């Protein structure tokens, strides 16, 4: 994920700010660390097809409507989902270098002719588990080597 679009109307930083965790108004111009993303792209070549893009965050738990997917695409999103963004915002607020990955498990509503089936999403994720684990092991190993 190179960037995100928050379409939820929510933000995990709403409420009292604790300065020891980060500033009241953190800069969000680079939430996802470009150096870590470059390393991830390099490592991924050994495991699977790797694409980068902008992630649009919807609240769920329902899948997005075709109109919502089309809207997200029109404003620059490459993929949509129901996670990742609040965690990335909090990490950036705390000064943590962040990289995020999204396993695409289904074509969003309006892209596929078939209705979305959560069981199929789980099945696809399960089939990808070993590849993702191997990728993450190598990726984390490379980060560790780079920090020595």
N, C-alpha and C positions, 0 to 999 in steps of 0.2 A: 504494500500500500504506500503510495507516494504522498497522498494527502486525503483529506476526508471532507465530506459535506454533512453537517448535522441537520437533519430534517425532522428532528423530534420535538424541537421546542424546549428541550431539557438540557441541562448542563450539570455535571457532577460537582461543579465548584459553587453552585448556588448555595447560599447560606453563609454562616460565619466563616471567615478565613483564618486559618492558623498560620501566621507568618513563618513559623519554623518549618512548615511544609512547602512554602512557596509564596510568591507575591499574589496580591489580590487580583491583579489583571495580568496574567502571564501572556507572553508573546506566543502566538500560534503559527508563526510564519514557517517554521520547520518542525512540525510535530514528530515526523518520522525521519530518523537520522539517515542522511544520504550515504554516508560511509558504510553503515551497517547494511543498507539496502544493496549497495554495490557488491559487498562481500556475499550477501545472500544470493544474488544473481549468479555469481561465479560458482558457488557451491551447488546451486540447484541444477546446473548443467549436468551433474553426475546422477541426478535423480528423476527429474521430470521437466515438463514444459513450464516455464516461469514467465509470467507476464506482470507488468507493473501497471498501476492505474489508481484512479481516485475512487474511494469507497463512500457510498451514501448510506448513512445510518438511519434506519427506520426502527420504531420501537417494537414492532411485533406485538403479541405472538402470532398474529395472522401474517401470512405472506403478503407481499405488496400486490396492489392491483396493477393491471396493464397501464392505466393512466399514470400511476405513481412511478412505475418503472420508466415510462416514456419521459415524464417530467425530469426524473433524475438524469437520464441520458442527455436531455436537452440542456441541462445546466452543468454538464461536464463530468458526470459520474460514469465510471466504467463497470462498476458492480455495486450491488446493493446487499445489505444484510442487517442483522439485528444485534450486533455486538461490536466489540473492539474499540469503538470511538470513546466511550466514557473512560475506559481504562487508559487509553492513550492520552486523553486530556489530563487526567490525574497524574500520569507519569511525567508529562511535560511540565506541569505545574510544579512538580517536585524536583525538576532538573535532571530527570533520568533520561539517558539516551534510549530512544525507543525505535524498534522496528516491528512491523506487524505484517502478518501473512493471513490470507484468507483462502481457504480451500473452496473452490466453486463446486457446489454439489448439485446444482440444478440451474436450468435456464429459467430466468424469472418470468413471471406472468406476462403474457403478450409477446414473448420471444418464442416460447415453445407452444406447439399446438396442443400439447397434452396438459391436463390439469396437474397442479403440483401435489405431490404425495410425500408426506413427511417420512414414511417408511422407506421410500426410495432414496431420500436425502441421507438418512442414517446408513443405508446399505452402501451408498457411494462413499461416504466418509469412512466406513469400516474397511472397504476395499483399499482405501488410500493410506490407511494407518501405518503400515510398515514403511512405505516410501517416505512418509512424513517423519516418522521416528528416525530413520536413517539420515535424512536431510538435517534434522535438528541436531543430531549427535555430531555430524560433521561441521555444521555451522557453529555450534557452541565450542567445539574443539578449535576451530579457526579463530574465534574470538579470543579464546584462552591463550593460544599461541601468540596472537598479536599483542596481548597485554603483558607478556613476559619480557 
